[in-house]
Amino acid sequence: MPRASRGPTVTEIKILLIGSGAFALPAFNAVHADPNFDIVAVVSAAPRAAGRSGEPQSTPVAEWARGEGLDLLETGRLRDAATLETLMQLGAVVGLLADFGQIVPGALIDALPGGILNLHPSLLPKFRGASPIPATILAGDRETGVSTILMDVGLDTGPLLNVQRYALKGDEQSPALEAHLAELASEEILTTIARHLKGELNPTPQSPDGVSLTKRLTRADGLIDSTFTADDAYRAWRAYRPWPGVWVSVAPALERLILDEVGEPRRDVQVEAGHFVLHEGALMLGLQDGALPLLQVTPTGGRRMGGAELVRGRPELLAPHARISA
Amino acid sequence: MSVKPILLLGDPRLRMPGQPVESFGKLLHSLIEDLVHTMRAAPGVGLAAPQLGEPLNVAVVEAKGRTYELVNPRIVRDKGDITDLEGCLSIPGYVADISRRERVWVEAQDRHGRQYKFSEHGFLARAVQHELDHLKGKLYIDYLDSLDELIAVNDDEEIDEDPESPAAKRRKRAARVAGAHSH
């Protein structure tokens, strides 16, 4: 068989990639593009039913791995003995984990000589856990960043190998902030791994002060009631995009009204907290200390529409007795 | 930018190695535009500057929704072997089974001179290797032991043979992929 000539060879670092969400992709891509790394496998969460169809959907990382022709292991249970055995036999010297969402057994961490590096989008020990980016926006912080830690068996408790800081303007929404932090992470991850493997980095224990933990978000977290200030509601809307989204309940008329697009709070519009008003043709929701313009909304069982269109179909929302839950 | 004629086998300019690109200005940009438009019009999945008679280290590859502008490209690492049919826009009407690396790691510059790296596998890796050969004045037929290994893919040609014969099956498979596999 005719053969084309061979290229030069490179010393390779065998690496195991572990991740599910899109936050992992820029860093994983950087590793993938670099000839000094050999990706022995990509581990990702098993496909889950999603969307209206309920069809099982692969994670963004699984999609990526398939597209790049990498060995992919989709699992809902990394603890499974057979799965662990398989992974440990791949000969990886180090692991890189980002946005995975499952507990990693200590046995796997111990099996890799260089351990597992974890990219976490907050300035640890602040905002450990599942939803650091929404928590950052909700808190109104002026600064966030990406922490690269050496995993231990705790939840985001391992020592720090690298900290990258990112200044916040105060108008960020979760998807864009996640993308910025993911890019930031990808810029230094290759250097961090290489230096860590050479023993040039001193893993620094996380400070015992300022620890906070974030939890997995549910639809219930997005409920806005009439005790919110307009600023808090606006911040929640920026934080909870695209999931879980923010919504109000106008029972019994409307079980749930999802606020898809809102505008900046208006202090010049006078409306009692909890009530709706049409102001210059735009629908506003009165909250403590201001009104929130409702640009695009989705009522229970309905389609997404403009705020003004909603009240044309349901004028009762403007009646004096109609108000959102307190 | 326009669709340019593609040089055919026999033209000595196909055998001239490409020169390194040092200037990343308008001339380079219009060459890349010409390569992309000519490749798409052919249609093909890749085209190298020497195929338009420009002896420069510039090529484009486009498949599976990805477009690579390859200026001064280098394969810095490869892995695995895979054999598949391959065609060339400079050798129309033929394909041949060629063994290439299954995965390649590439360092290249874009039209602005910015360095970038990527890794590709399978079909796109094959296309990249094919184009980089063009930049060395090399064609896929150079890997063949004999030109008998070439498979004709001219569909309007009447061939009198048993449709179940291995040769006929090979020809059928070749005709099916020829359109999509030319570089």
Chai-1 contact restraints between the chains, C-beta under 6 A:
chainA,res_idxA,chainB,res_idxB,connection_type,confidence,min_distance_angstrom,max_distance_angstrom,comment,restraint_id
A,M1,B,S99,contact,1.0,0.0,6.0,A-B,restraint_1
A,P2,B,I98,contact,1.0,0.0,6.0,A-B,restraint_2
A,P2,B,Y143,contact,1.0,0.0,6.0,A-B,restraint_3
A,P2,B,L144,contact,1.0,0.0,6.0,A-B,restraint_4
A,R3,B,S99,contact,1.0,0.0,6.0,A-B,restraint_5
A,A4,B,R100,contact,1.0,0.0,6.0,A-B,restraint_6
A,A4,B,Y143,contact,1.0,0.0,6.0,A-B,restraint_7
A,G7,B,I75,contact,1.0,0.0,6.0,A-B,restraint_8
A,G7,B,D78,contact,1.0,0.0,6.0,A-B,restraint_9
A,V10,B,R77,contact,1.0,0.0,6.0,A-B,restraint_10
A,H32,B,S119,contact,1.0,0.0,6.0,A-B,restraint_11
A,A33,B,K117,contact,1.0,0.0,6.0,A-B,restraint_12
A,A33,B,F118,contact,1.0,0.0,6.0,A-B,restraint_13
A,A33,B,S119,contact,1.0,0.0,6.0,A-B,restraint_14
A,P35,B,V76,contact,1.0,0.0,6.0,A-B,restraint_15
A,P35,B,R77,contact,1.0,0.0,6.0,A-B,restraint_16
A,P35,B,W105,contact,1.0,0.0,6.0,A-B,restraint_17
A,G69,B,H121,contact,1.0,0.0,6.0,A-B,restraint_18
A,G69,B,G122,contact,1.0,0.0,6.0,A-B,restraint_19
